[in-house]
């Protein structure tokens, strides 16, 4: 259905539509990263955070019990989630010291004996593929954003 928008309001309307897309992309990225995170105790999954113009923040409390719990809702550390604005940079990050070795195989702890490993499921399959989260989720989200932008432009 066509919309009637005053010429003077077009810029604000389009900005609002793309900020809506930005909010969707931030939430979807957070969801996909958490779903791709292997679970042993669940602390790694619970420690994902969203930062606005920063990637700081602590991981989940190491004494907490996260096993068997669903992925937590988005954790915005320095802004109000749902209030994303164009021009800011949003990061989905995990500051636990073992996040990088688990996902990328880089900076392996000495206890791993120089070999990257992933926890296996009950069938012996690895839970994640090396670099899946940083690379494949990023690529998937680029396509997601392109597709949603096309949908939004058709609605204008």
GUSE-929327 format. One line per field, with one value per residue: residue number from 0; x, y negated, z of N, C-alpha, C in turn; residue in three letters. Coordinates in pm, whole numbers. Each point is the difference from the previous one (the first is absolute). Layout:
<recs>
fidren = (NUM/...)
n_c1 = (X/...)
n_c2 = (Y/...)
n_c3 = (Z/...)
ca_c1 = (X/...)
ca_c2 = (Y/...)
ca_c3 = (Z/...)
c_c1 = (X/...)
c_c2 = (Y/...)
c_c3 = (Z/...)
marro = (ALA/...)
</recs>
This chain:
<recs>
fidren = (0/1/2/3/4/5/6/7/8/9/10/11/12/13/14/15/16/17/18/19/20/21/22/23/24/25/26/27/28/29/30/31/32/33/34/35/36/37/38/39/40/41/42/43/44/45/46/47/48/49/50/51/52/53/54/55/56/57/58/59/60/61/62/63/64/65/66/67/68/69/70/71/72/73/74/75/76/77/78/79/80/81/82/83/84/85/86/87/88/89/90/91/92/93/94/95/96/97/98/99/100/101/102/103/104/105/106/107/108/109/110/111/112/113/114/115/116/117/118/119/120/121/122/123/124/125/126/127/128/129/130/131/132/133/134/135/136/137/138/139/140/141/142/143/144/145/146/147/148/149/150/151/152/153/154/155)
n_c1 = (84/-29/102/-68/113/-6/29/-40/-77/36/88/-87/-94/83/44/-126/-24/106/-46/-119/53/63/-110/-69/93/-1/-131/-10/96/-52/-118/48/68/-102/-79/101/-25/111/-66/74/46/14/112/61/-107/1/124/-81/56/-80/96/-20/72/-14/105/-41/29/-56/55/-80/-61/127/-59/-54/-123/56/41/-42/53/-109/35/79/-87/-9/131/-68/129/-19/-116/-115/-11/-5/107/34/107/-36/117/-62/100/-62/44/1/33/110/10/-58/98/-91/-67/110/61/-114/-12/123/29/-15/124/33/-73/104/-109/-16/123/-32/-107/-65/-97/-99/-85/-14/-95/-117/8/78/-102/94/-12/122/2/128/-1/-89/9/131/6/-53/-6/120/41/-54/55/107/-22/-13/99/69/-41/25/114/7/-36/85/90/-46/15/107)
n_c2 = (117/-93/-72/-86/-53/-101/-75/-86/108/0/-95/-56/17/-29/-103/-21/20/-74/-83/20/-9/-106/-34/32/-65/-93/5/2/-91/-64/19/-31/-99/-27/13/-68/-46/73/99/-36/-109/-59/-13/69/76/8/5/28/-110/-104/-56/-121/-2/118/74/-74/37/49/121/102/-14/24/-49/-64/48/26/118/35/-120/-62/-34/-79/-92/-87/-17/-114/-26/-80/55/-56/131/0/-72/98/-71/-43/40/83/54/110/53/122/-2/71/-52/120/30/94/-113/-71/72/-8/-127/-41/61/-130/-31/119/42/-8/4/-69/-11/-123/71/-50/-13/73/-35/129/23/52/-55/-76/-78/-79/-73/-42/-76/19/-113/93/-25/-24/106/114/-27/-55/101/85/-80/-1/129/23/-84/55/120/-32/-52/106/76/-71/6/125/-14/-67)
n_c3 = (0/-86/40/66/-47/85/-105/87/-3/-126/24/83/-94/-99/70/30/-129/-28/92/-51/-122/44/64/-110/-67/92/10/-132/-5/104/-57/-121/55/77/-107/-54/121/8/55/102/59/-119/72/-96/-13/132/-49/-100/-46/3/-71/44/-112/55/33/101/121/106/11/-23/115/28/107/-105/2/-118/43/-121/10/-44/-123/69/41/-100/16/-1/-21/-102/-19/-35/18/-132/39/-83/-30/-119/-46/82/68/-38/113/-49/126/25/119/-3/82/12/-21/-9/95/64/-38/25/113/22/38/-44/101/84/76/-114/42/-32/43/-107/85/-34/91/20/-89/28/-121/77/-36/-56/111/-24/-104/-14/65/35/129/2/-77/31/129/-13/-75/86/91/-77/-27/131/22/-99/39/126/-47/-79/102/75/-99/-3/133/-46)
ca_c1 = (-84/77/-10/13/95/34/137/87/13/58/129/-24/-64/99/94/-69/-7/132/33/-73/83/118/-42/-22/129/72/-66/18/141/14/-67/75/127/-30/-37/119/96/-8/-41/48/-67/-92/52/44/-121/-60/90/-5/-52/-8/54/-19/127/99/-14/47/-98/42/-75/-94/60/52/-60/-139/-35/-66/-27/-140/-84/-1/88/-57/-39/112/58/61/83/21/-111/-126/-31/-121/12/114/-7/94/121/73/53/-47/79/-41/132/10/129/59/134/6/-88/79/46/-112/-59/93/120/113/34/-39/63/99/-62/-53/111/20/-103/-135/-100/-137/-79/-80/-134/-15/32/142/20/37/-113/19/111/96/-30/-139/-68/43/-3/-124/-111/15/-45/-145/-67/6/-111/-125/-21/-34/-136/-95/3/-82/-139/-37/-11/-125/-109/-2)
ca_c2 = (-117/-123/-93/-141/-64/-133/-9/-47/107/120/30/56/130/98/22/86/135/62/26/123/106/11/71/140/62/18/109/125/39/52/130/99/27/83/134/67/17/132/-5/97/-52/-104/-132/-67/-50/-105/-115/-89/-133/-93/-130/-113/-72/59/144/29/69/125/119/45/40/136/91/24/127/-33/122/34/-119/-55/-115/-118/-108/-90/-70/-125/-41/-144/-71/72/88/-42/-142/-13/-116/-3/-76/68/132/99/123/114/45/85/-32/108/25/119/-13/0/136/89/-31/-23/82/-89/-21/121/13/109/128/62/67/-51/48/-52/106/-43/101/79/37/143/80/-18/-114/-122/-92/-116/6/-106/-131/-13/-118/-130/-15/44/-81/-132/13/20/-125/-91/39/-31/-145/-32/46/-86/-134/10/5/-132/-91/31/-51/-149)
ca_c3 = (0/-10/112/-31/89/-48/-49/109/99/-62/62/133/-16/-46/112/96/-55/5/141/31/-57/85/122/-37/-31/126/74/-74/14/136/5/-78/69/118/-46/-52/108/64/140/98/120/-45/33/-123/-68/83/9/-117/29/-112/36/-91/-13/91/19/134/83/61/-35/102/126/-17/97/-34/-61/-125/-74/-23/-9/-136/-21/66/-91/-27/114/-45/113/18/-63/16/-112/-69/-31/-89/-88/-112/30/107/-34/97/1/81/44/118/59/78/-54/-86/-117/-124/-36/-33/-130/-111/9/26/142/73/132/4/34/-120/-67/-135/-93/17/15/27/71/-93/47/33/-118/-31/-91/71/14/-86/-95/27/-60/-45/54/-51/-145/-65/49/-63/-139/4/38/-115/-88/70/-6/-140/-27/73/-60/-120/46/49/-113/-70/81/-3)
c_c1 = (90/-27/9/90/31/147/96/26/68/130/-17/-62/101/101/-63/-8/136/51/-75/78/125/-34/-21/133/81/-60/22/144/23/-60/82/133/-24/-37/121/104/-13/-30/61/-68/-104/51/42/-120/-61/83/4/-67/-4/50/-30/129/107/-26/54/-110/55/-82/-95/77/44/-62/-146/-20/-84/-41/-151/-94/3/98/-65/-41/120/42/73/77/18/-104/-127/-27/-134/2/121/-22/103/119/81/47/-43/82/-70/132/-8/139/54/136/7/-91/79/53/-114/-48/98/120/126/22/-44/67/98/-62/-58/110/19/-103/-134/-95/-135/-69/-84/-136/-5/33/147/29/39/-119/14/113/90/-37/-145/-61/53/-17/-134/-120/7/-51/-152/-74/6/-114/-135/-33/-36/-144/-103/-5/-84/-148/-47/-19/-128/-121/-12/-95)
c_c2 = (-124/-89/-142/-63/-137/-3/-40/109/126/40/65/139/106/29/93/145/71/17/124/121/21/76/148/72/25/117/135/49/62/140/107/36/90/142/79/29/138/-14/116/-39/-105/-140/-78/-60/-117/-127/-88/-130/-82/-134/-103/-81/49/149/38/70/131/116/35/47/146/99/34/137/-29/122/23/-119/-52/-116/-124/-106/-90/-79/-123/-59/-149/-83/79/82/-43/-146/-26/-116/12/-88/59/136/96/127/104/67/82/-20/108/35/121/-10/6/139/92/-25/-8/93/-82/-13/117/2/117/137/72/68/-42/45/-65/116/-61/115/75/32/151/92/-13/-112/-123/-96/-123/27/-120/-124/-15/-131/-130/-17/36/-82/-140/4/18/-129/-103/31/-31/-149/-43/37/-88/-141/-2/1/-137/-97/26/-54/-151/-53)
c_c3 = (0/121/-49/103/-59/-39/111/105/-54/68/137/-9/-40/110/104/-46/9/143/50/-52/86/129/-27/-23/127/77/-69/10/137/10/-72/67/120/-42/-49/108/63/148/77/130/-38/28/-125/-73/77/2/-123/39/-128/49/-107/3/97/11/137/79/50/-55/113/124/-6/98/-33/-63/-124/-80/-11/-9/-142/-11/61/-102/-26/123/-53/117/17/-75/26/-125/-60/-38/-91/-98/-111/39/114/-50/110/-14/85/37/127/58/93/-61/-93/-122/-130/-34/-43/-143/-115/1/22/150/88/138/0/26/-122/-81/-145/-102/32/14/30/72/-104/60/24/-117/-42/-98/80/2/-89/-98/31/-82/-47/47/-60/-151/-62/49/-61/-144/-7/30/-112/-96/63/-14/-142/-31/70/-58/-126/38/45/-118/-80/75/-7/-101)
marro = (UNK/UNK/UNK/UNK/UNK/UNK/UNK/UNK/UNK/UNK/UNK/UNK/UNK/UNK/UNK/UNK/UNK/UNK/UNK/UNK/UNK/UNK/UNK/UNK/UNK/UNK/UNK/UNK/UNK/UNK/UNK/UNK/UNK/UNK/UNK/UNK/UNK/UNK/UNK/UNK/UNK/UNK/UNK/UNK/UNK/UNK/UNK/UNK/UNK/UNK/UNK/UNK/UNK/UNK/UNK/UNK/UNK/UNK/UNK/UNK/UNK/UNK/UNK/UNK/UNK/UNK/UNK/UNK/UNK/UNK/UNK/UNK/UNK/UNK/UNK/UNK/UNK/UNK/UNK/UNK/UNK/UNK/UNK/UNK/UNK/UNK/UNK/UNK/UNK/UNK/UNK/UNK/UNK/UNK/UNK/UNK/UNK/UNK/UNK/UNK/UNK/UNK/UNK/UNK/UNK/UNK/UNK/UNK/UNK/UNK/UNK/UNK/UNK/UNK/UNK/UNK/UNK/UNK/UNK/UNK/UNK/UNK/UNK/UNK/UNK/UNK/UNK/UNK/UNK/UNK/UNK/UNK/UNK/UNK/UNK/UNK/UNK/UNK/UNK/UNK/UNK/UNK/UNK/UNK/UNK/UNK/UNK/UNK/UNK/UNK/UNK/UNK/UNK/UNK/UNK/UNK)
</recs>
